[in-house]
Amino acid sequence: MSDIDIRPLDTVDAIHVAAGVLDRVWGEKGTMPANILRALEHAGNYVVGLYDGEAMIGASAAFFGPPAARSMHSHITGVLPGHQGRGLGRQLKNHQRDWALERGVGHITWTFDPLIPRNAHFNLAVLGARVTDYLVNQYGEMDDDVNRGDESDRLLVSWALAEPPAPTPTDAAISAVVAVPDDIEGLRRTDPTAAADWRVRVREEVRGHLASGRRIGGFDRRGYLILS
């Protein structure tokens, strides 16, 4: 069990600390400006810090979607290096889920890079979120340490909070798989051309399968997206 405490950020000082934490995670000033975090929090959205004792080691922000959709979009979550691998992702998602259900929200959406295996496994296999769209270069060029030199393709997922996790397709239901690289973040640094090739290859294969009526139904830890 994690001993991390998740707290709402309802003071200006805490908001500025959170903005600094996110800057450190992404290696870029202004990753999520303090004034934007403050505005989101003041308007009643989800803005929290992850605390190890009294030290903030992560932050997360989400905002409400269209009223008819009864949804919330989780825009950014970051945890400082050295604190991963403690079950914080699951703890935070459970916290988001409880917070959203208390406010009549039935779905949480977010995006993630399909080339990062650990994120695909957590979002699709662990949480059982459903992929609803493939977004090409969703955020345009990003100049932070994590994304620099690559296009920002993302999978959009929706997590139905009151439903069981979406099951991974059985072997009999799998009609295609799309391989992803083991370490796209390292590849961006050591071989940007190869990283760009991976981006285009996965984009073309996934979008081709989606256009033919298939859907992304999960992720296999051997390194590929599963379609059915």
Buried (B, 14 or more C-beta within 10 A) or exposed (E): EBEBBBEEBEEEEBBBBBBBBBBBBBEBEEBBBBEBBBBBBEEEBBBBBBBBEEEBBBBBBBBBBEEEBBBBBBBBBBBBEEBEEBEBBEBBBEBBBEBBEEEEBBBBBBBBBBBBBEBBBBBBBEBBBBBBBBBEBBEEEBEBBBBBEBBBBBBBBBBBBEEEBBEBBEEEEBBBBBBBBEEBBEBBEEEEEEBBEBBEBBBEBBEEBBEEEBBBBBBBEEBBBBBB
